[in-house]
Amino acid sequence: MDPEEKKIENEEVDSELKKALVNELSSYMNPHSTPVVPEQKIAPKENAPVANKIPESTPNPVVSTASFIPTDFKEKPQTIIRTYKGDMEQTIQANHVSSINIALAENKKMMERMRSAEVEKITIKKNYTVLIVSLLLVVGGVLAFAIPYFLVNKQYTKEEVVENIPSGNFITAESEEKINLDSVVLDRLAATLSERIDQSNIRLGSIKNIFLTEGTDVAEKLIDAPRFVSLMKFNLPNEISRTLKSSYMFGMHSFNGNQKFLILKVGSYENAFSGMLKWEVDLWSDFKSLFNLSSVGLPGNQTGSIPGIETPVFQDAVYANKDARVVKDSSGGVLFLYSIIDTNTIAFTTSVDTLKEIINRNIKSKSVAQ
């Protein structure tokens, strides 16, 4: 065979082998897209020996690709280069995910984040609202208890100062109240004092002292007993007015209502006893406005020597081992009474219980003084 012809034939075989090798490598790198290489037959030369021809009916012999790989190709194998794009394409193909699905997934995540942020804002707003409402309820509850408490304390603050009563140390009193004559109408002073007591609110069983003053600032001074009797326009007998001392005590006792009382000091028991018997003629009328006495329930029309002047009949009675003179209604209830509780102390009141309380406190005051 001609050497030139042999060289050409070898080059054609090498070309076919290279194509087969490239296809095989491509199928290895892209297993899902392996190209199909059409089978090509190598046509022998016309003048080639018969021995070199392969019969058509004979199957193609298995040719080892390794024996036809050139030396220079074996020494420099092709390097498989992986890229992000290629990996993404493989992932998309493997999981059957398209770019539209990815975009939808991203959009869904974004919407979920926005929804979560909105829910969080609403939750925070609700929490703030609950917190504010809770604070308002707490403050409202505190005020609901505090306001009545302070109002009651304010009402009793002036009355419940326990100290030496300036109008006399006859008995102890839990509270006191000062009334300046400049703030009242003198012609109706008795009615004003009675109204003030009716409007007072003190603890049950306690005693409140009400004392009168006149003048202002440093010139203010306490009203004494003779001045008080004059302002009340009492028809005081001479036996009592001559020995009347300056100290007195006017106030109320909280027991079965607000019970009014007046305590006067005199010089001697004998003068007090005889003077009080004379005073009984005008006693009811003198105390009617101050003690708010009512003639309703009196037995019959009791009048004295002066027409139109009520002179109820006083009766003897004994309370707490002390002699007393009382005015009773038609059912036997006590409307007004007085008692000389010691040698120089006379107590006037509207209740037997109040008289007993005055007697007990007078005894305790003397015990403490001794």
C-alpha positions, 0 to 999 in steps of 0.5 A: 500500500502506498504510504500516502494513502495509508496516512490519509486513512489513519487520519480519517479513523482518528477523526471519527474516534475523536468525535466518538470520544467527545460525544461520550464525554458530553454524555457524561457531563450532561447525562440527560441530553446525550446526543445520538451520533449517526453510525458512519462507516469508513469506506476503504480505498478502491485499491486497498487490499481485500484483506483490509475490508470488513464485510458488510454482513459482519457486525462491526467489531468492538474497537477499544477507544483507548487504543485510538486516543492520541498520546497528546490527548491522553496527557491533557485530559479535559477538565470539567468546569462547574458554574453557578448557572449550570448548578442552578439549571441542574437543580431546576431540572431535577426538582422540576422548578421553573423561574416562575415558581421561584418568583412566586415563592419569593413573593409569598415569603415577602407577603408572609413577612409583611403579614407578620409585621402587620400582625405584630403591629396590631398586637403591639397596639392591642397590648398598649391599649390593654395596658392603658385601660388597665392603668385607667382602671387601677387609677379609677379604683384608687380614686374611688377609694381615695376621694371618699376617704379624703372627703371624710377625713376633711370633714372630720379633720377640724372636728377630731383634733383631740386637745384641751377644749378652750371653752372649759375642761368640764369633760373630754371631747373628741372634736371641736368646732369654732364659730366666730360671731363675725360670720353669723347673724346675732339675732338668730345665733341660737337657731344657727347653732342648732342647725350647725349641730343638726348638720354635723356628722361625728362618730357614734358615741363621741362628743363635739364641743362648739365654742364661740369667739369674736374679733379677728386675728390677734384680737380674737377672744373666747366668748365666756358664759355671761356673754353666751347667756346674754346672746342666747337671751336667757331669762336667768334668775339672779340666784344663778346669774350672780354666781355664774362662772366664766367657763361653759361648754356647748356641744353635741353627743352622737347617740340616737341622733345628734343630742345637744347639751349645755354645761354651766358652772355656778358658785354653790349647789344651794344657789343653783338648786333654788335658782333652777326651780325658779328658771323652770318657768322660762326654761322651755322657751329659753332653750326651744330655739337652741335645742330645737324643742318641739311642743308636739306630743306634750300632754295637754296645753301647758302654759305659764303665767304669761299667755302664749308662753309654753311652760311644760311641767317638769318631773323629778327623775334619777339617772346615774344616781343623780337627781334630775328634772325632766319634761316628758311627752304623752307617751313618757318619752323624755323631751328635755331635762337638766341635772345638777351633777355636782356641787357647782355644775348644771347640765342641760340636754335632750337625752337621758343617754347624753346626760349619763355620758356627761356624768361619767365623763365629768367623774373621769375628768375629776379623777384625772385632775386629782 
